Amino acid sequence: MSSISTDSLPYFDPAVDRRVALITGGNSGIGYYTVLQLYLHGYVVYIAGRSRSRVLKSIKELKEKANTITKDYEIQNANTNLTSPKRCLGELVYLEIDLSSLSSVIAAVDTFSNMESKLNLLINNAGAMAVPYALTRDNFEIQLQTNFVSPFLLTTKLLPLLERTADLYPSTEPPRVVYLSSIGHKFAIRFFSLNTSFNYRPNLLFTWLRYGMAKTAGIHFMKMLALRNPKILCMSVHPGFVMNTNLFTYWTRLPIIGILFWCFFQIFGYFLGVSNDEGSDAIIKCCLEPKLSLENDNGKYFVTGGIEAEPSKVASNMDYAARTWIWTVHELSERGITIPN
Ligand SMILES: NC(=O)c1ccc[n+]([C@@H]2O[C@H](COP(=O)([O-])OP(=O)(O)OC[C@H]3O[C@@H](n4cnc5c(N)ncnc54)[C@H](OP(=O)(O)O)[C@@H]3O)[C@@H](O)[C@H]2O)c1
């Protein structure tokens, strides 16, 4: 259950203190509720997604939801004669990105950099889980690219903007990067290597390993970034088991046995799951909690409700983390993309 009240987190007036966030995959599931909270807290939120129509539909719904919540807040204040501070909504903007294409990621960074001169929050939320083996046009396994390589590229390309934001606004909290990992990172067992042939073996069981590898690499990435860029607060999150999102649709739509998977996920969710908005609590805490600091929290891993936890031994291993960094920079350079030192 949630350990935080989002009401206690800071609210901003975008006309006075413009805060900018970029989130991938904010049009559905946990990302949707994360966007809702950020928007209610006055953030200008860029929702980066691969389908313009899906993102625009979610923007419309989010605006309606936020207006209702704000009206309720005002009525409650009027009824109780409280002089609670006025709350201003932020802005919602669509940004095109397809994480299965490195060139799309670079184009999104260019578009964003032309539109904004600052970035306070980057949330690498979009992901795919346990989908069948496929290679992207960049020749990465699909889960590895969607869950890790593209978020790595997006973040490292946006680093100059994040650093500039830290330098230009030294009196505000440092910019933050939040990476959506998963407890499933624990599927990645000993002898971690992104070169492993598991990654390229088209077998349904290995698909869970591939998910675990990608989500472990993401934790490595946050730990390395925290070491390399001490001006930016980087954290990984397991949001909780949120069993009704689109993450599970490959399994629930399988012919005949899909219904069995659906039943299993529902029962599992009933006992161990949380709702979508509770799933977003851990992310919102990592984004907005003023008590989190560069000195104490950089590189850490948080779980459901924003509770600090230890990731697996493989994910905590800094030798593996360094190898993950080097491997990724090398693979990107093989594809003509340079990541500055
Ligand atoms: N749900 C859980 O229990 C759970 C547990 C642990 C971790 N997580 C992590 O939480 C994150 C959000 O998951 P969710 O449960 O909210 O799932 P979801 O509803 O399926 O959301 C995933 C989002 O990622 C986007 N996406 C997928 N592939 C993309 C691509 N190639 N380019 C751009 N966007 C892409 C999807 O966009 P479209 O709408 O266009 O498909 C969607 O907006 C994921 O990283 C997941 O691994 C979830």
The ligand as an ORCA input file, in Angstrom:
! r2SCAN-3c Opt
* xyz 0 1
  N       2.677     -3.307    -14.430
  C       3.541     -3.864    -13.595
  O       3.188     -4.727    -12.755
  C       4.994     -3.477    -13.627
  C       5.841     -4.040    -12.671
  C       7.182     -3.692    -12.692
  C       7.651     -2.790    -13.622
  N       6.814     -2.248    -14.541
  C       7.372     -1.314    -15.534
  O       6.602     -0.133    -15.529
  C       6.649      0.475    -16.827
  C       5.245      0.833    -17.265
  O       4.518     -0.354    -17.427
  P       2.930     -0.460    -17.407
  O       2.597     -1.613    -16.562
  O       2.314      0.861    -17.118
  O       2.655     -0.925    -18.910
  P       1.863     -0.303    -20.142
  O       0.514      0.177    -19.749
  O       1.957     -1.332    -21.216
  O       2.742      0.959    -20.520
  C       3.898      0.827    -21.295
  C       4.095      2.109    -22.077
  O       5.306      1.949    -22.841
  C       5.029      2.380    -24.171
  N       5.902      1.721    -25.138
  C       6.095      0.391    -25.317
  N       6.929      0.197    -26.346
  C       7.283      1.420    -26.825
  C       8.107      1.889    -27.875
  N       8.753      1.049    -28.686
  N       8.242      3.224    -28.051
  C       7.588      4.084    -27.268
  N       6.782      3.722    -26.255
  C       6.629      2.392    -26.036
  C       3.579      1.983    -24.413
  O       3.100      2.724    -25.506
  P       1.868      2.204    -26.418
  O       0.622      2.616    -25.701
  O       2.074      2.934    -27.719
  O       2.006      0.710    -26.538
  C       2.954      2.379    -23.076
  O       2.657      3.747    -23.060
  C       7.353     -0.527    -17.741
  O       8.693     -0.136    -17.924
  C       7.292     -1.826    -16.958
  O       8.348     -2.711    -17.273
  C       5.486     -2.565    -14.557
*
